[in-house]
Amino acid sequence: MKRPGPVVMAIAAVLALLVVAVVGGLVFRGKYETTQTATRTFDLEQNFTVVRKILVRKDGAKQIVTMGGGSVFLSQKWSGGDVDIESLTPLDPKWDIDLEGTLRVRTNDDYVGVQDIALAQTVAIDPNALHSEVKLKEPAERLRGYEMTTDFRRDDADKGTRITLELSQTILTDCPWWAHRIADRRVLASVEKTLANQEAAIRKFIAENLDDVPVFPLR
């Protein structure tokens, strides 16, 4: 019987190693933590004053967090108690408001599952901007980190509103070593999808409430 040549032996050895690697990867799965961040910027034709009034009067700051479709609002508590923002001298061109609180939501997505989480929230409002930041207070089972920034800003050049969304998520996945890049791509795709959903929801939210904007106060 003719013995296989060195080339055939080399190919066979490579194939054997690949089989061992794949089988080992399937059997010996491990925990892999991946952090992915995405940013999305878009414009609304409505003047920022109009947008701000809608967000404040309809409590949009808490709703934006859940507009991505992956969570449900549970509760919100400000450190200083409830605040009637529209009663705070909005006609003063120098007025500004800073709020801190805790936002509780129930997650429901493919990676995290159903979990109740607490988010530290800060909101800063002045005549030309509304800026919100939320951050996961304590890591959950699979959601190890979560930070979202939402910035509404007056765009004087176009007489509209410039909106910037940024979301960073750290997810603990269960996958073999060779699938780490796949996990990275899937988590990033999930983050980008969330931001796209948020943009669509914000546009709809503003459009549906345009008829409920008071004329006064002007700012």
PyMOL commands that place a pseudoatom at each C-alpha (Angstrom):
pseudoatom trace, name=CA, resn=MET, resi=1, chain=A, elem=C, hetatm=0, pos=[0.000, 0.000, 0.000]
pseudoatom trace, name=CA, resn=LYS, resi=2, chain=A, elem=C, hetatm=0, pos=[1.379, 3.347, -1.022]
pseudoatom trace, name=CA, resn=ARG, resi=3, chain=A, elem=C, hetatm=0, pos=[2.012, 5.722, 1.856]
pseudoatom trace, name=CA, resn=PRO, resi=4, chain=A, elem=C, hetatm=0, pos=[0.530, 9.247, 1.563]
pseudoatom trace, name=CA, resn=GLY, resi=5, chain=A, elem=C, hetatm=0, pos=[2.961, 11.947, 0.564]
pseudoatom trace, name=CA, resn=PRO, resi=6, chain=A, elem=C, hetatm=0, pos=[4.126, 14.800, 2.833]
pseudoatom trace, name=CA, resn=VAL, resi=7, chain=A, elem=C, hetatm=0, pos=[1.670, 17.290, 1.286]
pseudoatom trace, name=CA, resn=VAL, resi=8, chain=A, elem=C, hetatm=0, pos=[-1.287, 15.020, 1.981]
pseudoatom trace, name=CA, resn=MET, resi=9, chain=A, elem=C, hetatm=0, pos=[-0.029, 14.413, 5.505]
pseudoatom trace, name=CA, resn=ALA, resi=10, chain=A, elem=C, hetatm=0, pos=[0.294, 18.147, 6.106]
pseudoatom trace, name=CA, resn=ILE, resi=11, chain=A, elem=C, hetatm=0, pos=[-3.238, 18.815, 4.857]
pseudoatom trace, name=CA, resn=ALA, resi=12, chain=A, elem=C, hetatm=0, pos=[-4.576, 16.015, 7.029]
pseudoatom trace, name=CA, resn=ALA, resi=13, chain=A, elem=C, hetatm=0, pos=[-2.799, 17.447, 10.055]
pseudoatom trace, name=CA, resn=VAL, resi=14, chain=A, elem=C, hetatm=0, pos=[-4.253, 20.925, 9.430]
pseudoatom trace, name=CA, resn=LEU, resi=15, chain=A, elem=C, hetatm=0, pos=[-7.766, 19.499, 9.046]
pseudoatom trace, name=CA, resn=ALA, resi=16, chain=A, elem=C, hetatm=0, pos=[-7.311, 17.532, 12.261]
pseudoatom trace, name=CA, resn=LEU, resi=17, chain=A, elem=C, hetatm=0, pos=[-6.296, 20.677, 14.123]
pseudoatom trace, name=CA, resn=LEU, resi=18, chain=A, elem=C, hetatm=0, pos=[-9.300, 22.542, 12.754]
pseudoatom trace, name=CA, resn=VAL, resi=19, chain=A, elem=C, hetatm=0, pos=[-11.625, 19.776, 13.895]
pseudoatom trace, name=CA, resn=VAL, resi=20, chain=A, elem=C, hetatm=0, pos=[-10.079, 19.819, 17.357]
pseudoatom trace, name=CA, resn=ALA, resi=21, chain=A, elem=C, hetatm=0, pos=[-10.366, 23.623, 17.532]
pseudoatom trace, name=CA, resn=VAL, resi=22, chain=A, elem=C, hetatm=0, pos=[-14.019, 23.662, 16.445]
pseudoatom trace, name=CA, resn=VAL, resi=23, chain=A, elem=C, hetatm=0, pos=[-15.039, 20.769, 18.698]
pseudoatom trace, name=CA, resn=GLY, resi=24, chain=A, elem=C, hetatm=0, pos=[-13.074, 22.265, 21.571]
pseudoatom trace, name=CA, resn=GLY, resi=25, chain=A, elem=C, hetatm=0, pos=[-14.727, 25.606, 21.008]
pseudoatom trace, name=CA, resn=LEU, resi=26, chain=A, elem=C, hetatm=0, pos=[-18.176, 24.039, 21.087]
pseudoatom trace, name=CA, resn=VAL, resi=27, chain=A, elem=C, hetatm=0, pos=[-17.450, 21.982, 24.178]
pseudoatom trace, name=CA, resn=PHE, resi=28, chain=A, elem=C, hetatm=0, pos=[-15.356, 24.461, 26.139]
pseudoatom trace, name=CA, resn=ARG, resi=29, chain=A, elem=C, hetatm=0, pos=[-17.427, 27.610, 25.814]
pseudoatom trace, name=CA, resn=GLY, resi=30, chain=A, elem=C, hetatm=0, pos=[-16.470, 30.605, 27.907]
pseudoatom trace, name=CA, resn=LYS, resi=31, chain=A, elem=C, hetatm=0, pos=[-17.693, 33.993, 29.072]
pseudoatom trace, name=CA, resn=TYR, resi=32, chain=A, elem=C, hetatm=0, pos=[-16.758, 36.922, 26.878]
pseudoatom trace, name=CA, resn=GLU, resi=33, chain=A, elem=C, hetatm=0, pos=[-17.467, 40.552, 27.761]
pseudoatom trace, name=CA, resn=THR, resi=34, chain=A, elem=C, hetatm=0, pos=[-17.821, 42.935, 24.833]
pseudoatom trace, name=CA, resn=THR, resi=35, chain=A, elem=C, hetatm=0, pos=[-18.316, 46.714, 24.911]
pseudoatom trace, name=CA, resn=GLN, resi=36, chain=A, elem=C, hetatm=0, pos=[-19.751, 48.397, 21.830]
pseudoatom trace, name=CA, resn=THR, resi=37, chain=A, elem=C, hetatm=0, pos=[-20.536, 52.077, 21.257]
pseudoatom trace, name=CA, resn=ALA, resi=38, chain=A, elem=C, hetatm=0, pos=[-22.410, 53.885, 18.495]
pseudoatom trace, name=CA, resn=THR, resi=39, chain=A, elem=C, hetatm=0, pos=[-23.388, 57.505, 17.807]
pseudoatom trace, name=CA, resn=ARG, resi=40, chain=A, elem=C, hetatm=0, pos=[-26.227, 58.866, 15.702]
pseudoatom trace, name=CA, resn=THR, resi=41, chain=A, elem=C, hetatm=0, pos=[-26.917, 62.517, 14.782]
pseudoatom trace, name=CA, resn=PHE, resi=42, chain=A, elem=C, hetatm=0, pos=[-29.969, 63.914, 13.013]
pseudoatom trace, name=CA, resn=ASP, resi=43, chain=A, elem=C, hetatm=0, pos=[-31.970, 67.136, 12.662]
pseudoatom trace, name=CA, resn=LEU, resi=44, chain=A, elem=C, hetatm=0, pos=[-35.554, 68.138, 13.313]
pseudoatom trace, name=CA, resn=GLU, resi=45, chain=A, elem=C, hetatm=0, pos=[-37.068, 71.033, 11.415]
pseudoatom trace, name=CA, resn=GLN, resi=46, chain=A, elem=C, hetatm=0, pos=[-38.924, 72.210, 14.520]
pseudoatom trace, name=CA, resn=ASN, resi=47, chain=A, elem=C, hetatm=0, pos=[-37.356, 75.042, 16.528]
pseudoatom trace, name=CA, resn=PHE, resi=48, chain=A, elem=C, hetatm=0, pos=[-35.610, 73.907, 19.713]
pseudoatom trace, name=CA, resn=THR, resi=49, chain=A, elem=C, hetatm=0, pos=[-37.987, 75.949, 21.882]
pseudoatom trace, name=CA, resn=VAL, resi=50, chain=A, elem=C, hetatm=0, pos=[-40.901, 73.910, 20.577]
pseudoatom trace, name=CA, resn=VAL, resi=51, chain=A, elem=C, hetatm=0, pos=[-39.008, 70.631, 21.001]
pseudoatom trace, name=CA, resn=ARG, resi=52, chain=A, elem=C, hetatm=0, pos=[-37.944, 71.535, 24.551]
pseudoatom trace, name=CA, resn=LYS, resi=53, chain=A, elem=C, hetatm=0, pos=[-41.485, 72.395, 25.599]
pseudoatom trace, name=CA, resn=ILE, resi=54, chain=A, elem=C, hetatm=0, pos=[-42.757, 69.053, 24.309]
pseudoatom trace, name=CA, resn=LEU, resi=55, chain=A, elem=C, hetatm=0, pos=[-39.988, 67.099, 26.036]
pseudoatom trace, name=CA, resn=VAL, resi=56, chain=A, elem=C, hetatm=0, pos=[-40.543, 68.904, 29.348]
pseudoatom trace, name=CA, resn=ARG, resi=57, chain=A, elem=C, hetatm=0, pos=[-44.345, 68.890, 29.375]
pseudoatom trace, name=CA, resn=LYS, resi=58, chain=A, elem=C, hetatm=0, pos=[-44.596, 65.277, 28.210]
pseudoatom trace, name=CA, resn=ASP, resi=59, chain=A, elem=C, hetatm=0, pos=[-41.732, 64.072, 30.429]
pseudoatom trace, name=CA, resn=GLY, resi=60, chain=A, elem=C, hetatm=0, pos=[-39.777, 63.056, 27.364]
pseudoatom trace, name=CA, resn=ALA, resi=61, chain=A, elem=C, hetatm=0, pos=[-36.481, 62.774, 29.248]
pseudoatom trace, name=CA, resn=LYS, resi=62, chain=A, elem=C, hetatm=0, pos=[-37.598, 59.510, 30.838]
pseudoatom trace, name=CA, resn=GLN, resi=63, chain=A, elem=C, hetatm=0, pos=[-39.323, 58.187, 27.729]
pseudoatom trace, name=CA, resn=ILE, resi=64, chain=A, elem=C, hetatm=0, pos=[-36.308, 58.541, 25.427]
pseudoatom trace, name=CA, resn=VAL, resi=65, chain=A, elem=C, hetatm=0, pos=[-34.479, 55.805, 27.335]
pseudoatom trace, name=CA, resn=THR, resi=66, chain=A, elem=C, hetatm=0, pos=[-37.167, 53.290, 26.431]
pseudoatom trace, name=CA, resn=MET, resi=67, chain=A, elem=C, hetatm=0, pos=[-37.711, 54.504, 22.858]
pseudoatom trace, name=CA, resn=GLY, resi=68, chain=A, elem=C, hetatm=0, pos=[-35.217, 51.977, 21.517]
pseudoatom trace, name=CA, resn=GLY, resi=69, chain=A, elem=C, hetatm=0, pos=[-37.807, 49.269, 22.060]
pseudoatom trace, name=CA, resn=GLY, resi=70, chain=A, elem=C, hetatm=0, pos=[-35.694, 47.096, 24.358]
pseudoatom trace, name=CA, resn=SER, resi=71, chain=A, elem=C, hetatm=0, pos=[-37.002, 48.272, 27.733]
pseudoatom trace, name=CA, resn=VAL, resi=72, chain=A, elem=C, hetatm=0, pos=[-40.118, 49.410, 29.581]
pseudoatom trace, name=CA, resn=PHE, resi=73, chain=A, elem=C, hetatm=0, pos=[-40.305, 52.397, 31.942]
pseudoatom trace, name=CA, resn=LEU, resi=74, chain=A, elem=C, hetatm=0, pos=[-41.013, 51.511, 35.584]
pseudoatom trace, name=CA, resn=SER, resi=75, chain=A, elem=C, hetatm=0, pos=[-40.362, 54.602, 37.691]
pseudoatom trace, name=CA, resn=GLN, resi=76, chain=A, elem=C, hetatm=0, pos=[-38.404, 57.822, 37.978]
pseudoatom trace, name=CA, resn=LYS, resi=77, chain=A, elem=C, hetatm=0, pos=[-37.353, 59.684, 41.110]
pseudoatom trace, name=CA, resn=TRP, resi=78, chain=A, elem=C, hetatm=0, pos=[-35.469, 62.970, 41.251]
pseudoatom trace, name=CA, resn=SER, resi=79, chain=A, elem=C, hetatm=0, pos=[-33.134, 63.585, 44.189]
pseudoatom trace, name=CA, resn=GLY, resi=80, chain=A, elem=C, hetatm=0, pos=[-34.879, 66.873, 44.974]
pseudoatom trace, name=CA, resn=GLY, resi=81, chain=A, elem=C, hetatm=0, pos=[-38.409, 65.583, 44.456]
pseudoatom trace, name=CA, resn=ASP, resi=82, chain=A, elem=C, hetatm=0, pos=[-40.726, 66.367, 41.555]
pseudoatom trace, name=CA, resn=VAL, resi=83, chain=A, elem=C, hetatm=0, pos=[-39.860, 69.556, 39.686]
pseudoatom trace, name=CA, resn=ASP, resi=84, chain=A, elem=C, hetatm=0, pos=[-42.204, 71.736, 37.641]
pseudoatom trace, name=CA, resn=ILE, resi=85, chain=A, elem=C, hetatm=0, pos=[-39.633, 72.894, 35.102]
pseudoatom trace, name=CA, resn=GLU, resi=86, chain=A, elem=C, hetatm=0, pos=[-41.934, 75.297, 33.243]
pseudoatom trace, name=CA, resn=SER, resi=87, chain=A, elem=C, hetatm=0, pos=[-42.520, 77.290, 36.437]
pseudoatom trace, name=CA, resn=LEU, resi=88, chain=A, elem=C, hetatm=0, pos=[-38.820, 78.157, 36.850]
pseudoatom trace, name=CA, resn=THR, resi=89, chain=A, elem=C, hetatm=0, pos=[-38.448, 81.643, 35.310]
pseudoatom trace, name=CA, resn=PRO, resi=90, chain=A, elem=C, hetatm=0, pos=[-38.135, 80.434, 31.682]
pseudoatom trace, name=CA, resn=LEU, resi=91, chain=A, elem=C, hetatm=0, pos=[-38.298, 84.021, 30.411]
pseudoatom trace, name=CA, resn=ASP, resi=92, chain=A, elem=C, hetatm=0, pos=[-34.893, 84.715, 31.951]
pseudoatom trace, name=CA, resn=PRO, resi=93, chain=A, elem=C, hetatm=0, pos=[-32.359, 84.154, 29.117]
pseudoatom trace, name=CA, resn=LYS, resi=94, chain=A, elem=C, hetatm=0, pos=[-29.799, 82.919, 31.657]
pseudoatom trace, name=CA, resn=TRP, resi=95, chain=A, elem=C, hetatm=0, pos=[-31.956, 80.284, 33.357]
pseudoatom trace, name=CA, resn=ASP, resi=96, chain=A, elem=C, hetatm=0, pos=[-30.674, 76.748, 33.587]
pseudoatom trace, name=CA, resn=ILE, resi=97, chain=A, elem=C, hetatm=0, pos=[-31.782, 73.606, 35.409]
pseudoatom trace, name=CA, resn=ASP, resi=98, chain=A, elem=C, hetatm=0, pos=[-29.771, 70.600, 36.595]
pseudoatom trace, name=CA, resn=LEU, resi=99, chain=A, elem=C, hetatm=0, pos=[-31.512, 67.485, 37.848]
pseudoatom trace, name=CA, resn=GLU, resi=100, chain=A, elem=C, hetatm=0, pos=[-30.265, 64.168, 39.218]
pseudoatom trace, name=CA, resn=GLY, resi=101, chain=A, elem=C, hetatm=0, pos=[-32.276, 61.064, 39.860]
pseudoatom trace, name=CA, resn=THR, resi=102, chain=A, elem=C, hetatm=0, pos=[-32.799, 57.349, 39.393]
pseudoatom trace, name=CA, resn=LEU, resi=103, chain=A, elem=C, hetatm=0, pos=[-34.632, 55.801, 36.485]
pseudoatom trace, name=CA, resn=ARG, resi=104, chain=A, elem=C, hetatm=0, pos=[-35.839, 52.206, 36.725]
pseudoatom trace, name=CA, resn=VAL, resi=105, chain=A, elem=C, hetatm=0, pos=[-36.615, 50.204, 33.617]
pseudoatom trace, name=CA, resn=ARG, resi=106, chain=A, elem=C, hetatm=0, pos=[-37.334, 46.572, 32.721]
pseudoatom trace, name=CA, resn=THR, resi=107, chain=A, elem=C, hetatm=0, pos=[-35.152, 45.248, 29.926]
pseudoatom trace, name=CA, resn=ASN, resi=108, chain=A, elem=C, hetatm=0, pos=[-36.404, 42.785, 27.357]
pseudoatom trace, name=CA, resn=ASP, resi=109, chain=A, elem=C, hetatm=0, pos=[-34.009, 41.943, 24.533]
pseudoatom trace, name=CA, resn=ASP, resi=110, chain=A, elem=C, hetatm=0, pos=[-32.167, 38.987, 23.049]
pseudoatom trace, name=CA, resn=TYR, resi=111, chain=A, elem=C, hetatm=0, pos=[-28.950, 39.554, 25.002]
pseudoatom trace, name=CA, resn=VAL, resi=112, chain=A, elem=C, hetatm=0, pos=[-30.065, 40.755, 28.421]
pseudoatom trace, name=CA, resn=GLY, resi=113, chain=A, elem=C, hetatm=0, pos=[-33.414, 39.025, 28.828]
pseudoatom trace, name=CA, resn=VAL, resi=114, chain=A, elem=C, hetatm=0, pos=[-36.009, 40.336, 31.277]
pseudoatom trace, name=CA, resn=GLN, resi=115, chain=A, elem=C, hetatm=0, pos=[-34.398, 42.231, 34.144]
pseudoatom trace, name=CA, resn=ASP, resi=116, chain=A, elem=C, hetatm=0, pos=[-35.250, 45.245, 36.289]
pseudoatom trace, name=CA, resn=ILE, resi=117, chain=A, elem=C, hetatm=0, pos=[-32.327, 47.672, 36.353]
pseudoatom trace, name=CA, resn=ALA, resi=118, chain=A, elem=C, hetatm=0, pos=[-31.615, 51.056, 37.925]
pseudoatom trace, name=CA, resn=LEU, resi=119, chain=A, elem=C, hetatm=0, pos=[-30.034, 53.882, 35.952]
pseudoatom trace, name=CA, resn=ALA, resi=120, chain=A, elem=C, hetatm=0, pos=[-28.469, 57.022, 37.385]
pseudoatom trace, name=CA, resn=GLN, resi=121, chain=A, elem=C, hetatm=0, pos=[-29.828, 59.949, 35.371]
pseudoatom trace, name=CA, resn=THR, resi=122, chain=A, elem=C, hetatm=0, pos=[-28.733, 63.561, 35.039]
pseudoatom trace, name=CA, resn=VAL, resi=123, chain=A, elem=C, hetatm=0, pos=[-30.606, 66.154, 33.005]
pseudoatom trace, name=CA, resn=ALA, resi=124, chain=A, elem=C, hetatm=0, pos=[-29.364, 69.670, 32.223]
pseudoatom trace, name=CA, resn=ILE, resi=125, chain=A, elem=C, hetatm=0, pos=[-31.674, 72.185, 30.536]
pseudoatom trace, name=CA, resn=ASP, resi=126, chain=A, elem=C, hetatm=0, pos=[-31.002, 75.748, 29.415]
pseudoatom trace, name=CA, resn=PRO, resi=127, chain=A, elem=C, hetatm=0, pos=[-32.576, 77.993, 26.760]
pseudoatom trace, name=CA, resn=ASN, resi=128, chain=A, elem=C, hetatm=0, pos=[-30.525, 76.386, 23.991]
pseudoatom trace, name=CA, resn=ALA, resi=129, chain=A, elem=C, hetatm=0, pos=[-30.040, 72.736, 24.968]
pseudoatom trace, name=CA, resn=LEU, resi=130, chain=A, elem=C, hetatm=0, pos=[-31.449, 69.733, 26.773]
pseudoatom trace, name=CA, resn=HIS, resi=131, chain=A, elem=C, hetatm=0, pos=[-28.804, 67.180, 27.735]
pseudoatom trace, name=CA, resn=SER, resi=132, chain=A, elem=C, hetatm=0, pos=[-29.536, 63.837, 29.378]
pseudoatom trace, name=CA, resn=GLU, resi=133, chain=A, elem=C, hetatm=0, pos=[-27.141, 61.130, 30.565]
pseudoatom trace, name=CA, resn=VAL, resi=134, chain=A, elem=C, hetatm=0, pos=[-28.034, 57.763, 32.047]
pseudoatom trace, name=CA, resn=LYS, resi=135, chain=A, elem=C, hetatm=0, pos=[-25.647, 55.157, 33.415]
pseudoatom trace, name=CA, resn=LEU, resi=136, chain=A, elem=C, hetatm=0, pos=[-26.171, 51.691, 34.859]
pseudoatom trace, name=CA, resn=LYS, resi=137, chain=A, elem=C, hetatm=0, pos=[-25.848, 51.916, 38.650]
pseudoatom trace, name=CA, resn=GLU, resi=138, chain=A, elem=C, hetatm=0, pos=[-24.980, 48.253, 39.251]
pseudoatom trace, name=CA, resn=PRO, resi=139, chain=A, elem=C, hetatm=0, pos=[-23.988, 45.547, 36.756]
pseudoatom trace, name=CA, resn=ALA, resi=140, chain=A, elem=C, hetatm=0, pos=[-26.705, 43.001, 36.035]
pseudoatom trace, name=CA, resn=GLU, resi=141, chain=A, elem=C, hetatm=0, pos=[-26.273, 39.327, 35.148]
pseudoatom trace, name=CA, resn=ARG, resi=142, chain=A, elem=C, hetatm=0, pos=[-25.547, 39.922, 31.464]
pseudoatom trace, name=CA, resn=LEU, resi=143, chain=A, elem=C, hetatm=0, pos=[-25.774, 43.696, 31.150]
pseudoatom trace, name=CA, resn=ARG, resi=144, chain=A, elem=C, hetatm=0, pos=[-22.448, 44.712, 32.662]
pseudoatom trace, name=CA, resn=GLY, resi=145, chain=A, elem=C, hetatm=0, pos=[-22.475, 48.328, 31.535]
pseudoatom trace, name=CA, resn=TYR, resi=146, chain=A, elem=C, hetatm=0, pos=[-24.883, 50.815, 29.964]
pseudoatom trace, name=CA, resn=GLU, resi=147, chain=A, elem=C, hetatm=0, pos=[-24.398, 54.496, 29.198]
pseudoatom trace, name=CA, resn=MET, resi=148, chain=A, elem=C, hetatm=0, pos=[-26.636, 56.638, 27.022]
pseudoatom trace, name=CA, resn=THR, resi=149, chain=A, elem=C, hetatm=0, pos=[-26.286, 60.318, 26.171]
pseudoatom trace, name=CA, resn=THR, resi=150, chain=A, elem=C, hetatm=0, pos=[-29.066, 62.305, 24.535]
pseudoatom trace, name=CA, resn=ASP, resi=151, chain=A, elem=C, hetatm=0, pos=[-28.402, 65.865, 23.437]
pseudoatom trace, name=CA, resn=PHE, resi=152, chain=A, elem=C, hetatm=0, pos=[-31.024, 68.237, 21.957]
pseudoatom trace, name=CA, resn=ARG, resi=153, chain=A, elem=C, hetatm=0, pos=[-29.501, 71.513, 20.820]
pseudoatom trace, name=CA, resn=ARG, resi=154, chain=A, elem=C, hetatm=0, pos=[-30.711, 74.689, 19.138]
pseudoatom trace, name=CA, resn=ASP, resi=155, chain=A, elem=C, hetatm=0, pos=[-29.445, 74.899, 15.551]
pseudoatom trace, name=CA, resn=ASP, resi=156, chain=A, elem=C, hetatm=0, pos=[-29.595, 78.605, 14.738]
pseudoatom trace, name=CA, resn=ALA, resi=157, chain=A, elem=C, hetatm=0, pos=[-28.173, 78.103, 11.244]
pseudoatom trace, name=CA, resn=ASP, resi=158, chain=A, elem=C, hetatm=0, pos=[-31.136, 75.992, 10.116]
pseudoatom trace, name=CA, resn=LYS, resi=159, chain=A, elem=C, hetatm=0, pos=[-33.605, 77.299, 12.724]
pseudoatom trace, name=CA, resn=GLY, resi=160, chain=A, elem=C, hetatm=0, pos=[-34.172, 73.705, 13.794]
pseudoatom trace, name=CA, resn=THR, resi=161, chain=A, elem=C, hetatm=0, pos=[-32.955, 71.228, 16.403]
pseudoatom trace, name=CA, resn=ARG, resi=162, chain=A, elem=C, hetatm=0, pos=[-29.808, 69.094, 16.221]
pseudoatom trace, name=CA, resn=ILE, resi=163, chain=A, elem=C, hetatm=0, pos=[-30.042, 65.789, 18.120]
pseudoatom trace, name=CA, resn=THR, resi=164, chain=A, elem=C, hetatm=0, pos=[-27.102, 63.553, 19.017]
pseudoatom trace, name=CA, resn=LEU, resi=165, chain=A, elem=C, hetatm=0, pos=[-27.563, 60.096, 20.512]
pseudoatom trace, name=CA, resn=GLU, resi=166, chain=A, elem=C, hetatm=0, pos=[-24.746, 57.953, 21.886]
pseudoatom trace, name=CA, resn=LEU, resi=167, chain=A, elem=C, hetatm=0, pos=[-25.150, 54.505, 23.396]
pseudoatom trace, name=CA, resn=SER, resi=168, chain=A, elem=C, hetatm=0, pos=[-22.526, 52.227, 24.923]
pseudoatom trace, name=CA, resn=GLN, resi=169, chain=A, elem=C, hetatm=0, pos=[-23.357, 48.725, 26.132]
pseudoatom trace, name=CA, resn=THR, resi=170, chain=A, elem=C, hetatm=0, pos=[-21.218, 46.073, 27.782]
pseudoatom trace, name=CA, resn=ILE, resi=171, chain=A, elem=C, hetatm=0, pos=[-22.719, 42.612, 27.352]
pseudoatom trace, name=CA, resn=LEU, resi=172, chain=A, elem=C, hetatm=0, pos=[-21.493, 39.363, 28.903]
pseudoatom trace, name=CA, resn=THR, resi=173, chain=A, elem=C, hetatm=0, pos=[-21.834, 36.699, 26.217]
pseudoatom trace, name=CA, resn=ASP, resi=174, chain=A, elem=C, hetatm=0, pos=[-21.363, 32.949, 26.251]
pseudoatom trace, name=CA, resn=CYS, resi=175, chain=A, elem=C, hetatm=0, pos=[-19.303, 31.899, 23.248]
pseudoatom trace, name=CA, resn=PRO, resi=176, chain=A, elem=C, hetatm=0, pos=[-16.092, 30.085, 22.231]
pseudoatom trace, name=CA, resn=TRP, resi=177, chain=A, elem=C, hetatm=0, pos=[-12.909, 32.084, 21.663]
pseudoatom trace, name=CA, resn=TRP, resi=178, chain=A, elem=C, hetatm=0, pos=[-13.175, 31.955, 17.897]
pseudoatom trace, name=CA, resn=ALA, resi=179, chain=A, elem=C, hetatm=0, pos=[-16.625, 33.621, 17.992]
pseudoatom trace, name=CA, resn=HIS, resi=180, chain=A, elem=C, hetatm=0, pos=[-15.558, 36.757, 19.892]
pseudoatom trace, name=CA, resn=ARG, resi=181, chain=A, elem=C, hetatm=0, pos=[-15.579, 38.908, 16.747]
pseudoatom trace, name=CA, resn=ILE, resi=182, chain=A, elem=C, hetatm=0, pos=[-19.015, 37.595, 15.861]
pseudoatom trace, name=CA, resn=ALA, resi=183, chain=A, elem=C, hetatm=0, pos=[-20.270, 38.590, 19.313]
pseudoatom trace, name=CA, resn=ASP, resi=184, chain=A, elem=C, hetatm=0, pos=[-18.723, 42.053, 18.864]
pseudoatom trace, name=CA, resn=ARG, resi=185, chain=A, elem=C, hetatm=0, pos=[-20.530, 42.553, 15.554]
pseudoatom trace, name=CA, resn=ARG, resi=186, chain=A, elem=C, hetatm=0, pos=[-23.859, 41.328, 16.890]
pseudoatom trace, name=CA, resn=VAL, resi=187, chain=A, elem=C, hetatm=0, pos=[-23.766, 43.547, 19.965]
pseudoatom trace, name=CA, resn=LEU, resi=188, chain=A, elem=C, hetatm=0, pos=[-22.734, 46.557, 17.856]
pseudoatom trace, name=CA, resn=ALA, resi=189, chain=A, elem=C, hetatm=0, pos=[-25.583, 45.835, 15.432]
pseudoatom trace, name=CA, resn=SER, resi=190, chain=A, elem=C, hetatm=0, pos=[-27.963, 45.725, 18.395]
pseudoatom trace, name=CA, resn=VAL, resi=191, chain=A, elem=C, hetatm=0, pos=[-26.693, 49.099, 19.679]
pseudoatom trace, name=CA, resn=GLU, resi=192, chain=A, elem=C, hetatm=0, pos=[-27.019, 50.682, 16.233]
pseudoatom trace, name=CA, resn=LYS, resi=193, chain=A, elem=C, hetatm=0, pos=[-30.543, 49.276, 15.847]
pseudoatom trace, name=CA, resn=THR, resi=194, chain=A, elem=C, hetatm=0, pos=[-31.504, 50.756, 19.215]
pseudoatom trace, name=CA, resn=LEU, resi=195, chain=A, elem=C, hetatm=0, pos=[-30.325, 54.219, 18.136]
pseudoatom trace, name=CA, resn=ALA, resi=196, chain=A, elem=C, hetatm=0, pos=[-32.175, 53.943, 14.819]
pseudoatom trace, name=CA, resn=ASN, resi=197, chain=A, elem=C, hetatm=0, pos=[-35.340, 53.001, 16.714]
pseudoatom trace, name=CA, resn=GLN, resi=198, chain=A, elem=C, hetatm=0, pos=[-34.816, 55.931, 19.073]
pseudoatom trace, name=CA, resn=GLU, resi=199, chain=A, elem=C, hetatm=0, pos=[-34.520, 58.380, 16.186]
pseudoatom trace, name=CA, resn=ALA, resi=200, chain=A, elem=C, hetatm=0, pos=[-37.758, 57.097, 14.652]
pseudoatom trace, name=CA, resn=ALA, resi=201, chain=A, elem=C, hetatm=0, pos=[-39.517, 57.237, 18.024]
pseudoatom trace, name=CA, resn=ILE, resi=202, chain=A, elem=C, hetatm=0, pos=[-38.288, 60.778, 18.789]
pseudoatom trace, name=CA, resn=ARG, resi=203, chain=A, elem=C, hetatm=0, pos=[-39.483, 62.040, 15.402]
pseudoatom trace, name=CA, resn=LYS, resi=204, chain=A, elem=C, hetatm=0, pos=[-42.879, 60.444, 16.009]
pseudoatom trace, name=CA, resn=PHE, resi=205, chain=A, elem=C, hetatm=0, pos=[-43.047, 61.708, 19.605]
pseudoatom trace, name=CA, resn=ILE, resi=206, chain=A, elem=C, hetatm=0, pos=[-42.404, 65.321, 18.576]
pseudoatom trace, name=CA, resn=ALA, resi=207, chain=A, elem=C, hetatm=0, pos=[-44.745, 65.179, 15.571]
pseudoatom trace, name=CA, resn=GLU, resi=208, chain=A, elem=C, hetatm=0, pos=[-47.617, 63.758, 17.627]
pseudoatom trace, name=CA, resn=ASN, resi=209, chain=A, elem=C, hetatm=0, pos=[-47.380, 66.521, 20.247]
pseudoatom trace, name=CA, resn=LEU, resi=210, chain=A, elem=C, hetatm=0, pos=[-46.921, 69.614, 18.087]
pseudoatom trace, name=CA, resn=ASP, resi=211, chain=A, elem=C, hetatm=0, pos=[-50.546, 70.693, 18.601]
pseudoatom trace, name=CA, resn=ASP, resi=212, chain=A, elem=C, hetatm=0, pos=[-50.115, 70.665, 22.382]
pseudoatom trace, name=CA, resn=VAL, resi=213, chain=A, elem=C, hetatm=0, pos=[-47.345, 73.273, 22.621]
pseudoatom trace, name=CA, resn=PRO, resi=214, chain=A, elem=C, hetatm=0, pos=[-48.297, 76.432, 24.557]
pseudoatom trace, name=CA, resn=VAL, resi=215, chain=A, elem=C, hetatm=0, pos=[-47.517, 79.819, 23.013]
pseudoatom trace, name=CA, resn=PHE, resi=216, chain=A, elem=C, hetatm=0, pos=[-46.175, 81.171, 26.301]
pseudoatom trace, name=CA, resn=PRO, resi=217, chain=A, elem=C, hetatm=0, pos=[-43.646, 81.275, 27.801]
pseudoatom trace, name=CA, resn=LEU, resi=218, chain=A, elem=C, hetatm=0, pos=[-41.771, 82.238, 24.668]
pseudoatom trace, name=CA, resn=ARG, resi=219, chain=A, elem=C, hetatm=0, pos=[-38.514, 80.518, 25.682]
for i in range(1, 219): cmd.bond("trace and resi %d" % i, "trace and resi %d" % (i + 1))
show_as sticks, trace
zoom trace
